[in-house]
Amino acid sequence: MGKLIDVGSIASYFESLHDPRHTRNRKHRLVDISVIAVCAIICGCDGPTAIHRWAIEAVPWLTQHLPLANGIPSRDCIRRLLIFLKPEAFQRCFQDWVADAIPTDDDQPNRLIAIDGKTCRGSHDAKHNLGPLHIVSAWASEEGIALGQVATEAKSNEITAIPLLLDQLDLTKAIVTIDAMGCQKDIVEQIVDGGGIAVIAVKDNQPKLKEAIEAHFHKHIERDLEDLQYRYHETRDDGHGRIDERSYYLTKTPKDFAPSEDWPWIKAIGYAIRLTTHADGTETSDVRYFLSTRYLSGKRFSEAVRGHWGIESMHWTLDVTFREDDNRTRERTLANNLSWLRRFAVTLLKRHPAKDSLRGKMLRCAYNTDFLTEVLALNSL
């Protein structure tokens, strides 16, 4: 059984928010609306109308924790507030909540932070010539915690959004993993300057760098790696009708590494190979290349590379469990704030120890306020 908390205490994390409403329009407390929105999204609500409906049905429980002097806020009241709230300030409230609920341990290894983008496909607005909103978010892979996000108008803008997101994060004692879109000199430098370690995929968008890493490993593979000092780790997964064998290699940047002049932060280069044996006996393989700003152990390098899958899994959950791609919210700030609430809901649901799927936990929150209260405790693991 998870831990019960005083739900009303959660409101304290939203007290620092600037209330954008005129004083004469403040019939309902901002902190009350924020708590209602968080709880409703955990229960599967997809927007202001659903949040209002859930709150009406949950009045007996809500009034145990919140004053609600003027009753339940209307759909339009909830919508207006979520439109006016600045996303970065709104997210900071949740970051404070996490910091208090899950204190960091100095003895823990460097935190793995995965950064990746996801398109909210249903948010396009042809009438105003707007494409779908693209969200670049940060995810603590091993802890299952949403750390922050930045919205952009297109996937191609990820390069400009990533530095803004990094500015919001504490990078000290962190290993930041990004796919090839983030393989940019300025981004690597920003991570290092912030006290973090970068492990970034290298693909064709940096052809000279990829060619140099690929050539280095191919030269030594031909000699069976006999004269190469490297760190190594391997894993084997059996499931879903296939066997995946993964091998990870990391070596210090060689002295004759040509890109070093342009990429002075690179201290190690690596590659990961996956050999998949399918149910019919056929085999396929996949090779990926990486740069690292620290010569990590083979095991930690493999955890960083493999751990990046965690944010992709979270994106899959948003689509399957929360049906984010089907959401037709087109107002940009509202869509951004709702998207963040969904990501934080994933955090809360994942951390509850119940043996159930995320959708199962979500439904149990909707049916049982005691279970919802446990989920809100956040630190149950």
Stockholm file with secondary structure:
# STOCKHOLM 1.0

chainA/1-381         MGKLIDVGSIASYFESLHDPRHTRNRKHRLVDISVIAVCAIICGCDGPTAIHRWAIEAVPWLTQHLPLANGIPSRDCIRRLLIFLKPEAFQRCFQDWVADAIPTDDDQPNRLIAIDGKTCRGSHDAKHNLGPLHIVSAWASEEGIALGQVATEAKSNEITAIPLLLDQLDLTKAIVTIDAMGCQKDIVEQIVDGGGIAVIAVKDNQPKLKEAIEAHFHKHIERDLEDLQYRYHETRDDGHGRIDERSYYLTKTPKDFAPSEDWPWIKAIGYAIRLTTHADGTETSDVRYFLSTRYLSGKRFSEAVRGHWGIESMHWTLDVTFREDDNRTRERTLANNLSWLRRFAVTLLKRHPAKDSLRGKMLRCAYNTDFLTEVLALNSL
#=GR chainA/1-381 SS CCCCCCGGGGGGGGTTSCCCSCGGGCCSCHHHHHHHHHHHHHTTCCSHHHHHHHHHHTHHHHTTTCCCTTCSCCHHHHHHHHHHSCHHHHHHHHHHHHHHHSCCCTTSCCEEEEEEEEEEGGGCBGGGTBCCEEEEEEEETTTTEEEEEEEESSGGGHHHHHHHHHHHSCCTTEEEEECGGGCCHHHHHHHHHTTCEEEEEECTTSHHHHHHHHHHHHHHHTTTTTTCCCEEEEEEEEETTEEEEEEEEEEECCTTCGGGGTCTTCCEEEEEEEEEEETTSCEEEEEEEEEESSCCCHHHHHHHHHHTHHHHHHHHHHHHTSCGGGCCCCSHHHHHHHHHHHHHHHHHHHHSCCSSCHHHHHHHHHHCHHHHHHHHTCCCC
#=GC SS_cons         CCCCCCGGGGGGGGTTSCCCSCGGGCCSCHHHHHHHHHHHHHTTCCSHHHHHHHHHHTHHHHTTTCCCTTCSCCHHHHHHHHHHSCHHHHHHHHHHHHHHHSCCCTTSCCEEEEEEEEEEGGGCBGGGTBCCEEEEEEEETTTTEEEEEEEESSGGGHHHHHHHHHHHSCCTTEEEEECGGGCCHHHHHHHHHTTCEEEEEECTTSHHHHHHHHHHHHHHHTTTTTTCCCEEEEEEEEETTEEEEEEEEEEECCTTCGGGGTCTTCCEEEEEEEEEEETTSCEEEEEEEEEESSCCCHHHHHHHHHHTHHHHHHHHHHHHTSCGGGCCCCSHHHHHHHHHHHHHHHHHHHHSCCSSCHHHHHHHHHHCHHHHHHHHTCCCC
//
